[in-house]
Amino acid sequence: MFYTYLLKLENGQFYAGFTKDLKARLEKHRNHSVPTTSRIRPEEVVFYAAFQSEKKAIEFEKYLKSSSGFAFRNKRLL
């Protein structure tokens, strides 16, 4: 399985990503091992979705980072 996830950061922003191992990836975020979240610690996982295809997980991550995805996130996921 492949996962697309959304983290709420301690500064109120959101981070969208994808991974094959969700638990390990979240641990990396917490340990400052991910460059994009190394300075701003994640507070919580607000959403995740599982996909059988890596391509679908990446496509959904890209969608969440788009302007349409921001609107979807704010209306449906938060």
PyMOL Python script that loads the backbone (N, CA, C, O; Angstrom):
from pymol import cmd

cmd.read_pdbstr("""\
ATOM      1  N   MET A   1       0.836  -1.183   0.000  1.00  0.00           N
ATOM      2  CA  MET A   1       0.000   0.000   0.000  1.00  0.00           C
ATOM      3  C   MET A   1       0.882   1.248   0.000  1.00  0.00           C
ATOM      4  O   MET A   1       2.012   1.231   0.487  1.00  0.00           O
ATOM      5  N   PHE A   2       0.342   2.318  -0.552  1.00  0.00           N
ATOM      6  CA  PHE A   2       0.997   3.624  -0.569  1.00  0.00           C
ATOM      7  C   PHE A   2       0.046   4.615   0.085  1.00  0.00           C
ATOM      8  O   PHE A   2      -1.171   4.514  -0.069  1.00  0.00           O
ATOM      9  N   TYR A   3       0.600   5.559   0.804  1.00  0.00           N
ATOM     10  CA  TYR A   3      -0.209   6.483   1.594  1.00  0.00           C
ATOM     11  C   TYR A   3       0.060   7.924   1.203  1.00  0.00           C
ATOM     12  O   TYR A   3       1.205   8.323   0.994  1.00  0.00           O
ATOM     13  N   THR A   4      -1.005   8.695   1.109  1.00  0.00           N
ATOM     14  CA  THR A   4      -0.923  10.143   1.002  1.00  0.00           C
ATOM     15  C   THR A   4      -1.415  10.669   2.338  1.00  0.00           C
ATOM     16  O   THR A   4      -2.443  10.224   2.848  1.00  0.00           O
ATOM     17  N   TYR A   5      -0.677  11.621   2.905  1.00  0.00           N
ATOM     18  CA  TYR A   5      -1.029  12.100   4.238  1.00  0.00           C
ATOM     19  C   TYR A   5      -0.938  13.611   4.320  1.00  0.00           C
ATOM     20  O   TYR A   5      -0.282  14.261   3.506  1.00  0.00           O
ATOM     21  N   LEU A   6      -1.605  14.149   5.310  1.00  0.00           N
ATOM     22  CA  LEU A   6      -1.635  15.586   5.540  1.00  0.00           C
ATOM     23  C   LEU A   6      -1.315  15.830   7.008  1.00  0.00           C
ATOM     24  O   LEU A   6      -1.998  15.322   7.898  1.00  0.00           O
ATOM     25  N   LEU A   7      -0.268  16.615   7.251  1.00  0.00           N
ATOM     26  CA  LEU A   7       0.144  16.953   8.610  1.00  0.00           C
ATOM     27  C   LEU A   7      -0.194  18.406   8.908  1.00  0.00           C
ATOM     28  O   LEU A   7      -0.067  19.270   8.041  1.00  0.00           O
ATOM     29  N   LYS A   8      -0.620  18.668  10.121  1.00  0.00           N
ATOM     30  CA  LYS A   8      -0.742  20.041  10.583  1.00  0.00           C
ATOM     31  C   LYS A   8       0.545  20.355  11.334  1.00  0.00           C
ATOM     32  O   LYS A   8       0.933  19.624  12.245  1.00  0.00           O
ATOM     33  N   LEU A   9       1.202  21.443  10.949  1.00  0.00           N
ATOM     34  CA  LEU A   9       2.459  21.836  11.567  1.00  0.00           C
ATOM     35  C   LEU A   9       2.195  22.796  12.726  1.00  0.00           C
ATOM     36  O   LEU A   9       1.126  23.402  12.806  1.00  0.00           O
ATOM     37  N   GLU A  10       3.169  22.930  13.619  1.00  0.00           N
ATOM     38  CA  GLU A  10       2.973  23.749  14.813  1.00  0.00           C
ATOM     39  C   GLU A  10       2.765  25.228  14.507  1.00  0.00           C
ATOM     40  O   GLU A  10       2.284  25.964  15.369  1.00  0.00           O
ATOM     41  N   ASN A  11       3.114  25.684  13.304  1.00  0.00           N
ATOM     42  CA  ASN A  11       2.878  27.078  12.926  1.00  0.00           C
ATOM     43  C   ASN A  11       1.526  27.275  12.243  1.00  0.00           C
ATOM     44  O   ASN A  11       1.226  28.373  11.774  1.00  0.00           O
ATOM     45  N   GLY A  12       0.703  26.217  12.183  1.00  0.00           N
ATOM     46  CA  GLY A  12      -0.627  26.306  11.597  1.00  0.00           C
ATOM     47  C   GLY A  12      -0.694  25.951  10.124  1.00  0.00           C
ATOM     48  O   GLY A  12      -1.788  25.846   9.570  1.00  0.00           O
ATOM     49  N   GLN A  13       0.444  25.764   9.478  1.00  0.00           N
ATOM     50  CA  GLN A  13       0.462  25.374   8.072  1.00  0.00           C
ATOM     51  C   GLN A  13       0.233  23.868   7.952  1.00  0.00           C
ATOM     52  O   GLN A  13       0.197  23.142   8.946  1.00  0.00           O
ATOM     53  N   PHE A  14       0.077  23.423   6.703  1.00  0.00           N
ATOM     54  CA  PHE A  14      -0.137  22.008   6.428  1.00  0.00           C
ATOM     55  C   PHE A  14       0.943  21.500   5.486  1.00  0.00           C
ATOM     56  O   PHE A  14       1.475  22.241   4.659  1.00  0.00           O
ATOM     57  N   TYR A  15       1.250  20.225   5.630  1.00  0.00           N
ATOM     58  CA  TYR A  15       2.241  19.559   4.794  1.00  0.00           C
ATOM     59  C   TYR A  15       1.586  18.305   4.218  1.00  0.00           C
ATOM     60  O   TYR A  15       1.042  17.489   4.962  1.00  0.00           O
ATOM     61  N   ALA A  16       1.637  18.154   2.906  1.00  0.00           N
ATOM     62  CA  ALA A  16       1.117  16.958   2.236  1.00  0.00           C
ATOM     63  C   ALA A  16       2.288  16.145   1.722  1.00  0.00           C
ATOM     64  O   ALA A  16       3.251  16.698   1.191  1.00  0.00           O
ATOM     65  N   GLY A  17       2.205  14.838   1.880  1.00  0.00           N
ATOM     66  CA  GLY A  17       3.257  13.964   1.403  1.00  0.00           C
ATOM     67  C   GLY A  17       2.719  12.580   1.078  1.00  0.00           C
ATOM     68  O   GLY A  17       1.540  12.300   1.296  1.00  0.00           O
ATOM     69  N   PHE A  18       3.580  11.719   0.559  1.00  0.00           N
ATOM     70  CA  PHE A  18       3.194  10.330   0.318  1.00  0.00           C
ATOM     71  C   PHE A  18       4.350   9.430   0.705  1.00  0.00           C
ATOM     72  O   PHE A  18       5.508   9.848   0.714  1.00  0.00           O
ATOM     73  N   THR A  19       4.019   8.186   1.025  1.00  0.00           N
ATOM     74  CA  THR A  19       5.028   7.229   1.458  1.00  0.00           C
ATOM     75  C   THR A  19       4.498   5.807   1.311  1.00  0.00           C
ATOM     76  O   THR A  19       3.301   5.582   1.133  1.00  0.00           O
ATOM     77  N   LYS A  20       5.407   4.874   1.389  1.00  0.00           N
ATOM     78  CA  LYS A  20       5.014   3.463   1.403  1.00  0.00           C
ATOM     79  C   LYS A  20       4.852   2.973   2.840  1.00  0.00           C
ATOM     80  O   LYS A  20       4.042   2.083   3.101  1.00  0.00           O
ATOM     81  N   ASP A  21       5.609   3.539   3.766  1.00  0.00           N
ATOM     82  CA  ASP A  21       5.557   3.140   5.174  1.00  0.00           C
ATOM     83  C   ASP A  21       5.187   4.363   6.015  1.00  0.00           C
ATOM     84  O   ASP A  21       6.051   5.166   6.369  1.00  0.00           O
ATOM     85  N   LEU A  22       3.907   4.497   6.328  1.00  0.00           N
ATOM     86  CA  LEU A  22       3.407   5.682   7.011  1.00  0.00           C
ATOM     87  C   LEU A  22       4.013   5.853   8.401  1.00  0.00           C
ATOM     88  O   LEU A  22       4.410   6.961   8.761  1.00  0.00           O
ATOM     89  N   LYS A  23       4.091   4.792   9.183  1.00  0.00           N
ATOM     90  CA  LYS A  23       4.640   4.901  10.540  1.00  0.00           C
ATOM     91  C   LYS A  23       6.092   5.371  10.524  1.00  0.00           C
ATOM     92  O   LYS A  23       6.470   6.249  11.299  1.00  0.00           O
ATOM     93  N   ALA A  24       6.896   4.795   9.655  1.00  0.00           N
ATOM     94  CA  ALA A  24       8.309   5.181   9.576  1.00  0.00           C
ATOM     95  C   ALA A  24       8.458   6.627   9.107  1.00  0.00           C
ATOM     96  O   ALA A  24       9.309   7.363   9.606  1.00  0.00           O
ATOM     97  N   ARG A  25       7.632   7.025   8.153  1.00  0.00           N
ATOM     98  CA  ARG A  25       7.719   8.399   7.637  1.00  0.00           C
ATOM     99  C   ARG A  25       7.334   9.411   8.715  1.00  0.00           C
ATOM    100  O   ARG A  25       7.977  10.453   8.843  1.00  0.00           O
ATOM    101  N   LEU A  26       6.294   9.113   9.487  1.00  0.00           N
ATOM    102  CA  LEU A  26       5.889  10.023  10.559  1.00  0.00           C
ATOM    103  C   LEU A  26       6.974  10.128  11.625  1.00  0.00           C
ATOM    104  O   LEU A  26       7.195  11.200  12.189  1.00  0.00           O
ATOM    105  N   GLU A  27       7.638   9.032  11.895  1.00  0.00           N
ATOM    106  CA  GLU A  27       8.745   9.051  12.856  1.00  0.00           C
ATOM    107  C   GLU A  27       9.882   9.935  12.343  1.00  0.00           C
ATOM    108  O   GLU A  27      10.510  10.657  13.119  1.00  0.00           O
ATOM    109  N   LYS A  28      10.142   9.878  11.048  1.00  0.00           N
ATOM    110  CA  LYS A  28      11.173  10.741  10.459  1.00  0.00           C
ATOM    111  C   LYS A  28      10.792  12.216  10.600  1.00  0.00           C
ATOM    112  O   LYS A  28      11.646  13.054  10.887  1.00  0.00           O
ATOM    113  N   HIS A  29       9.520  12.530  10.399  1.00  0.00           N
ATOM    114  CA  HIS A  29       9.064  13.909  10.587  1.00  0.00           C
ATOM    115  C   HIS A  29       9.296  14.351  12.035  1.00  0.00           C
ATOM    116  O   HIS A  29       9.784  15.454  12.283  1.00  0.00           O
ATOM    117  N   ARG A  30       8.951  13.499  12.971  1.00  0.00           N
ATOM    118  CA  ARG A  30       9.100  13.836  14.399  1.00  0.00           C
ATOM    119  C   ARG A  30      10.557  13.999  14.810  1.00  0.00           C
ATOM    120  O   ARG A  30      10.857  14.765  15.726  1.00  0.00           O
ATOM    121  N   ASN A  31      11.467  13.289  14.147  1.00  0.00           N
ATOM    122  CA  ASN A  31      12.895  13.340  14.481  1.00  0.00           C
ATOM    123  C   ASN A  31      13.666  14.356  13.641  1.00  0.00           C
ATOM    124  O   ASN A  31      14.897  14.352  13.639  1.00  0.00           O
ATOM    125  N   HIS A  32      12.953  15.220  12.931  1.00  0.00           N
ATOM    126  CA  HIS A  32      13.573  16.256  12.097  1.00  0.00           C
ATOM    127  C   HIS A  32      14.455  15.675  10.989  1.00  0.00           C
ATOM    128  O   HIS A  32      15.441  16.301  10.601  1.00  0.00           O
ATOM    129  N   SER A  33      14.122  14.513  10.485  1.00  0.00           N
ATOM    130  CA  SER A  33      14.899  13.876   9.426  1.00  0.00           C
ATOM    131  C   SER A  33      14.370  14.188   8.032  1.00  0.00           C
ATOM    132  O   SER A  33      14.939  13.738   7.038  1.00  0.00           O
ATOM    133  N   VAL A  34      13.291  14.950   7.952  1.00  0.00           N
ATOM    134  CA  VAL A  34      12.719  15.340   6.667  1.00  0.00           C
ATOM    135  C   VAL A  34      13.013  16.827   6.483  1.00  0.00           C
ATOM    136  O   VAL A  34      12.540  17.648   7.269  1.00  0.00           O
ATOM    137  N   PRO A  35      13.785  17.184   5.460  1.00  0.00           N
ATOM    138  CA  PRO A  35      14.211  18.580   5.304  1.00  0.00           C
ATOM    139  C   PRO A  35      13.076  19.608   5.322  1.00  0.00           C
ATOM    140  O   PRO A  35      13.226  20.677   5.913  1.00  0.00           O
ATOM    141  N   THR A  36      11.955  19.300   4.688  1.00  0.00           N
ATOM    142  CA  THR A  36      10.872  20.294   4.600  1.00  0.00           C
ATOM    143  C   THR A  36      10.156  20.536   5.925  1.00  0.00           C
ATOM    144  O   THR A  36       9.520  21.576   6.094  1.00  0.00           O
ATOM    145  N   THR A  37      10.241  19.613   6.854  1.00  0.00           N
ATOM    146  CA  THR A  37       9.605  19.818   8.162  1.00  0.00           C
ATOM    147  C   THR A  37      10.622  19.786   9.295  1.00  0.00           C
ATOM    148  O   THR A  37      10.251  19.601  10.454  1.00  0.00           O
ATOM    149  N   SER A  38      11.889  19.963   8.978  1.00  0.00           N
ATOM    150  CA  SER A  38      12.919  19.868  10.023  1.00  0.00           C
ATOM    151  C   SER A  38      12.889  21.045  10.990  1.00  0.00           C
ATOM    152  O   SER A  38      13.238  20.893  12.160  1.00  0.00           O
ATOM    153  N   ARG A  39      12.476  22.216  10.510  1.00  0.00           N
ATOM    154  CA  ARG A  39      12.439  23.394  11.383  1.00  0.00           C
ATOM    155  C   ARG A  39      11.089  23.607  12.046  1.00  0.00           C
ATOM    156  O   ARG A  39      11.001  24.226  13.106  1.00  0.00           O
ATOM    157  N   ILE A  40      10.039  23.092  11.420  1.00  0.00           N
ATOM    158  CA  ILE A  40       8.681  23.265  11.944  1.00  0.00           C
ATOM    159  C   ILE A  40       8.110  21.893  12.257  1.00  0.00           C
ATOM    160  O   ILE A  40       7.803  21.118  11.351  1.00  0.00           O
ATOM    161  N   ARG A  41       7.972  21.601  13.523  1.00  0.00           N
ATOM    162  CA  ARG A  41       7.541  20.276  13.975  1.00  0.00           C
ATOM    163  C   ARG A  41       6.063  20.021  13.650  1.00  0.00           C
ATOM    164  O   ARG A  41       5.228  20.910  13.821  1.00  0.00           O
ATOM    165  N   PRO A  42       5.743  18.823  13.187  1.00  0.00           N
ATOM    166  CA  PRO A  42       4.339  18.476  12.953  1.00  0.00           C
ATOM    167  C   PRO A  42       3.605  18.254  14.280  1.00  0.00           C
ATOM    168  O   PRO A  42       4.135  17.631  15.200  1.00  0.00           O
ATOM    169  N   GLU A  43       2.385  18.771  14.361  1.00  0.00           N
ATOM    170  CA  GLU A  43       1.559  18.582  15.551  1.00  0.00           C
ATOM    171  C   GLU A  43       0.753  17.293  15.485  1.00  0.00           C
ATOM    172  O   GLU A  43       0.700  16.524  16.445  1.00  0.00           O
ATOM    173  N   GLU A  44       0.121  17.069  14.321  1.00  0.00           N
ATOM    174  CA  GLU A  44      -0.746  15.897  14.203  1.00  0.00           C
ATOM    175  C   GLU A  44      -0.973  15.516  12.749  1.00  0.00           C
ATOM    176  O   GLU A  44      -0.787  16.324  11.839  1.00  0.00           O
ATOM    177  N   VAL A  45      -1.376  14.278  12.556  1.00  0.00           N
ATOM    178  CA  VAL A  45      -1.817  13.806  11.246  1.00  0.00           C
ATOM    179  C   VAL A  45      -3.305  14.129  11.177  1.00  0.00           C
ATOM    180  O   VAL A  45      -4.083  13.638  11.996  1.00  0.00           O
ATOM    181  N   VAL A  46      -3.702  14.937  10.223  1.00  0.00           N
ATOM    182  CA  VAL A  46      -5.113  15.293  10.119  1.00  0.00           C
ATOM    183  C   VAL A  46      -5.858  14.430   9.109  1.00  0.00           C
ATOM    184  O   VAL A  46      -7.086  14.362   9.129  1.00  0.00           O
ATOM    185  N   PHE A  47      -5.098  13.760   8.210  1.00  0.00           N
ATOM    186  CA  PHE A  47      -5.737  12.932   7.193  1.00  0.00           C
ATOM    187  C   PHE A  47      -4.708  12.008   6.573  1.00  0.00           C
ATOM    188  O   PHE A  47      -3.544  12.377   6.416  1.00  0.00           O
ATOM    189  N   TYR A  48      -5.138  10.810   6.222  1.00  0.00           N
ATOM    190  CA  TYR A  48      -4.334   9.949   5.360  1.00  0.00           C
ATOM    191  C   TYR A  48      -5.261   9.043   4.560  1.00  0.00           C
ATOM    192  O   TYR A  48      -6.362   8.706   4.996  1.00  0.00           O
ATOM    193  N   ALA A  49      -4.791   8.663   3.390  1.00  0.00           N
ATOM    194  CA  ALA A  49      -5.547   7.770   2.517  1.00  0.00           C
ATOM    195  C   ALA A  49      -4.594   6.707   1.984  1.00  0.00           C
ATOM    196  O   ALA A  49      -3.430   6.997   1.706  1.00  0.00           O
ATOM    197  N   ALA A  50      -5.077   5.493   1.844  1.00  0.00           N
ATOM    198  CA  ALA A  50      -4.274   4.375   1.343  1.00  0.00           C
ATOM    199  C   ALA A  50      -4.647   4.083  -0.111  1.00  0.00           C
ATOM    200  O   ALA A  50      -5.821   4.088  -0.483  1.00  0.00           O
ATOM    201  N   PHE A  51      -3.624   3.829  -0.916  1.00  0.00           N
ATOM    202  CA  PHE A  51      -3.801   3.516  -2.331  1.00  0.00           C
ATOM    203  C   PHE A  51      -3.008   2.254  -2.666  1.00  0.00           C
ATOM    204  O   PHE A  51      -1.949   2.013  -2.086  1.00  0.00           O
ATOM    205  N   GLN A  52      -3.507   1.466  -3.582  1.00  0.00           N
ATOM    206  CA  GLN A  52      -2.775   0.281  -4.027  1.00  0.00           C
ATOM    207  C   GLN A  52      -1.693   0.656  -5.025  1.00  0.00           C
ATOM    208  O   GLN A  52      -0.728  -0.086  -5.208  1.00  0.00           O
ATOM    209  N   SER A  53      -1.848   1.786  -5.661  1.00  0.00           N
ATOM    210  CA  SER A  53      -0.925   2.220  -6.699  1.00  0.00           C
ATOM    211  C   SER A  53      -0.100   3.419  -6.217  1.00  0.00           C
ATOM    212  O   SER A  53      -0.644   4.375  -5.663  1.00  0.00           O
ATOM    213  N   GLU A  54       1.219   3.354  -6.434  1.00  0.00           N
ATOM    214  CA  GLU A  54       2.082   4.485  -6.093  1.00  0.00           C
ATOM    215  C   GLU A  54       1.697   5.701  -6.927  1.00  0.00           C
ATOM    216  O   GLU A  54       1.707   6.829  -6.434  1.00  0.00           O
ATOM    217  N   LYS A  55       1.363   5.472  -8.165  1.00  0.00           N
ATOM    218  CA  LYS A  55       0.977   6.565  -9.059  1.00  0.00           C
ATOM    219  C   LYS A  55      -0.234   7.320  -8.519  1.00  0.00           C
ATOM    220  O   LYS A  55      -0.249   8.551  -8.538  1.00  0.00           O
ATOM    221  N   LYS A  56      -1.242   6.607  -8.043  1.00  0.00           N
ATOM    222  CA  LYS A  56      -2.443   7.250  -7.499  1.00  0.00           C
ATOM    223  C   LYS A  56      -2.122   8.058  -6.246  1.00  0.00           C
ATOM    224  O   LYS A  56      -2.655   9.151  -6.058  1.00  0.00           O
ATOM    225  N   ALA A  57      -1.255   7.526  -5.389  1.00  0.00           N
ATOM    226  CA  ALA A  57      -0.866   8.240  -4.167  1.00  0.00           C
ATOM    227  C   ALA A  57      -0.145   9.540  -4.515  1.00  0.00           C
ATOM    228  O   ALA A  57      -0.399  10.575  -3.899  1.00  0.00           O
ATOM    229  N   ILE A  58       0.749   9.492  -5.496  1.00  0.00           N
ATOM    230  CA  ILE A  58       1.483  10.685  -5.920  1.00  0.00           C
ATOM    231  C   ILE A  58       0.533  11.697  -6.557  1.00  0.00           C
ATOM    232  O   ILE A  58       0.637  12.898  -6.304  1.00  0.00           O
ATOM    233  N   GLU A  59      -0.389  11.211  -7.380  1.00  0.00           N
ATOM    234  CA  GLU A  59      -1.358  12.109  -8.008  1.00  0.00           C
ATOM    235  C   GLU A  59      -2.216  12.818  -6.962  1.00  0.00           C
ATOM    236  O   GLU A  59      -2.493  14.010  -7.095  1.00  0.00           O
ATOM    237  N   PHE A  60      -2.640  12.093  -5.923  1.00  0.00           N
ATOM    238  CA  PHE A  60      -3.470  12.712  -4.894  1.00  0.00           C
ATOM    239  C   PHE A  60      -2.649  13.711  -4.068  1.00  0.00           C
ATOM    240  O   PHE A  60      -3.167  14.755  -3.671  1.00  0.00           O
ATOM    241  N   GLU A  61      -1.382  13.400  -3.809  1.00  0.00           N
ATOM    242  CA  GLU A  61      -0.508  14.349  -3.114  1.00  0.00           C
ATOM    243  C   GLU A  61      -0.389  15.636  -3.928  1.00  0.00           C
ATOM    244  O   GLU A  61      -0.511  16.730  -3.376  1.00  0.00           O
ATOM    245  N   LYS A  62      -0.154  15.517  -5.228  1.00  0.00           N
ATOM    246  CA  LYS A  62      -0.051  16.694  -6.088  1.00  0.00           C
ATOM    247  C   LYS A  62      -1.355  17.487  -6.088  1.00  0.00           C
ATOM    248  O   LYS A  62      -1.341  18.718  -6.081  1.00  0.00           O
ATOM    249  N   TYR A  63      -2.478  16.776  -6.095  1.00  0.00           N
ATOM    250  CA  TYR A  63      -3.788  17.448  -6.041  1.00  0.00           C
ATOM    251  C   TYR A  63      -3.930  18.240  -4.744  1.00  0.00           C
ATOM    252  O   TYR A  63      -4.384  19.384  -4.770  1.00  0.00           O
ATOM    253  N   LEU A  64      -3.548  17.648  -3.609  1.00  0.00           N
ATOM    254  CA  LEU A  64      -3.663  18.345  -2.328  1.00  0.00           C
ATOM    255  C   LEU A  64      -2.798  19.601  -2.278  1.00  0.00           C
ATOM    256  O   LEU A  64      -3.091  20.518  -1.512  1.00  0.00           O
ATOM    257  N   LYS A  65      -1.739  19.656  -3.081  1.00  0.00           N
ATOM    258  CA  LYS A  65      -0.858  20.813  -3.122  1.00  0.00           C
ATOM    259  C   LYS A  65      -1.317  21.873  -4.132  1.00  0.00           C
ATOM    260  O   LYS A  65      -0.736  22.956  -4.207  1.00  0.00           O
ATOM    261  N   SER A  66      -2.351  21.559  -4.900  1.00  0.00           N
ATOM    262  CA  SER A  66      -2.871  22.505  -5.897  1.00  0.00           C
ATOM    263  C   SER A  66      -3.897  23.439  -5.253  1.00  0.00           C
ATOM    264  O   SER A  66      -4.320  23.219  -4.118  1.00  0.00           O
ATOM    265  N   SER A  67      -4.290  24.472  -5.979  1.00  0.00           N
ATOM    266  CA  SER A  67      -5.293  25.399  -5.434  1.00  0.00           C
ATOM    267  C   SER A  67      -6.642  24.706  -5.236  1.00  0.00           C
ATOM    268  O   SER A  67      -7.343  24.989  -4.264  1.00  0.00           O
ATOM    269  N   SER A  68      -7.008  23.813  -6.133  1.00  0.00           N
ATOM    270  CA  SER A  68      -8.245  23.039  -5.960  1.00  0.00           C
ATOM    271  C   SER A  68      -8.133  22.126  -4.748  1.00  0.00           C
ATOM    272  O   SER A  68      -9.097  21.941  -4.004  1.00  0.00           O
ATOM    273  N   GLY A  69      -6.948  21.559  -4.559  1.00  0.00           N
ATOM    274  CA  GLY A  69      -6.708  20.688  -3.412  1.00  0.00           C
ATOM    275  C   GLY A  69      -6.767  21.444  -2.093  1.00  0.00           C
ATOM    276  O   GLY A  69      -7.243  20.908  -1.092  1.00  0.00           O
ATOM    277  N   PHE A  70      -6.281  22.701  -2.083  1.00  0.00           N
ATOM    278  CA  PHE A  70      -6.384  23.523  -0.868  1.00  0.00           C
ATOM    279  C   PHE A  70      -7.848  23.718  -0.501  1.00  0.00           C
ATOM    280  O   PHE A  70      -8.229  23.590   0.662  1.00  0.00           O
ATOM    281  N   ALA A  71      -8.669  24.030  -1.509  1.00  0.00           N
ATOM    282  CA  ALA A  71     -10.098  24.235  -1.268  1.00  0.00           C
ATOM    283  C   ALA A  71     -10.745  22.945  -0.760  1.00  0.00           C
ATOM    284  O   ALA A  71     -11.525  22.976   0.191  1.00  0.00           O
ATOM    285  N   PHE A  72     -10.426  21.818  -1.390  1.00  0.00           N
ATOM    286  CA  PHE A  72     -10.946  20.518  -0.956  1.00  0.00           C
ATOM    287  C   PHE A  72     -10.531  20.228   0.481  1.00  0.00           C
ATOM    288  O   PHE A  72     -11.354  19.819   1.300  1.00  0.00           O
ATOM    289  N   ARG A  73      -9.255  20.442   0.785  1.00  0.00           N
ATOM    290  CA  ARG A  73      -8.730  20.210   2.136  1.00  0.00           C
ATOM    291  C   ARG A  73      -9.498  21.036   3.160  1.00  0.00           C
ATOM    292  O   ARG A  73      -9.937  20.510   4.183  1.00  0.00           O
ATOM    293  N   ASN A  74      -9.658  22.308   2.890  1.00  0.00           N
ATOM    294  CA  ASN A  74     -10.300  23.188   3.854  1.00  0.00           C
ATOM    295  C   ASN A  74     -11.793  22.898   4.023  1.00  0.00           C
ATOM    296  O   ASN A  74     -12.343  23.079   5.109  1.00  0.00           O
ATOM    297  N   LYS A  75     -12.442  22.453   2.957  1.00  0.00           N
ATOM    298  CA  LYS A  75     -13.880  22.188   3.025  1.00  0.00           C
ATOM    299  C   LYS A  75     -14.202  20.782   3.514  1.00  0.00           C
ATOM    300  O   LYS A  75     -15.161  20.596   4.263  1.00  0.00           O
ATOM    301  N   ARG A  76     -13.417  19.790   3.102  1.00  0.00           N
ATOM    302  CA  ARG A  76     -13.771  18.390   3.358  1.00  0.00           C
ATOM    303  C   ARG A  76     -12.904  17.674   4.422  1.00  0.00           C
ATOM    304  O   ARG A  76     -13.379  16.743   5.072  1.00  0.00           O
ATOM    305  N   LEU A  77     -11.667  18.092   4.598  1.00  0.00           N
ATOM    306  CA  LEU A  77     -10.771  17.331   5.450  1.00  0.00           C
ATOM    307  C   LEU A  77     -10.541  17.963   6.828  1.00  0.00           C
ATOM    308  O   LEU A  77     -10.144  17.270   7.764  1.00  0.00           O
ATOM    309  N   LEU A  78     -10.784  19.252   6.957  1.00  0.00           N
ATOM    310  CA  LEU A  78     -10.502  19.926   8.222  1.00  0.00           C
ATOM    311  C   LEU A  78     -11.759  20.252   8.990  1.00  0.00           C
ATOM    312  O   LEU A  78     -11.687  20.822  10.079  1.00  0.00           O
TER     313      LEU A  78
END
""", "prot")
cmd.dss("prot")
cmd.show_as("cartoon", "prot")
cmd.util.cbc("prot")
cmd.orient("prot")
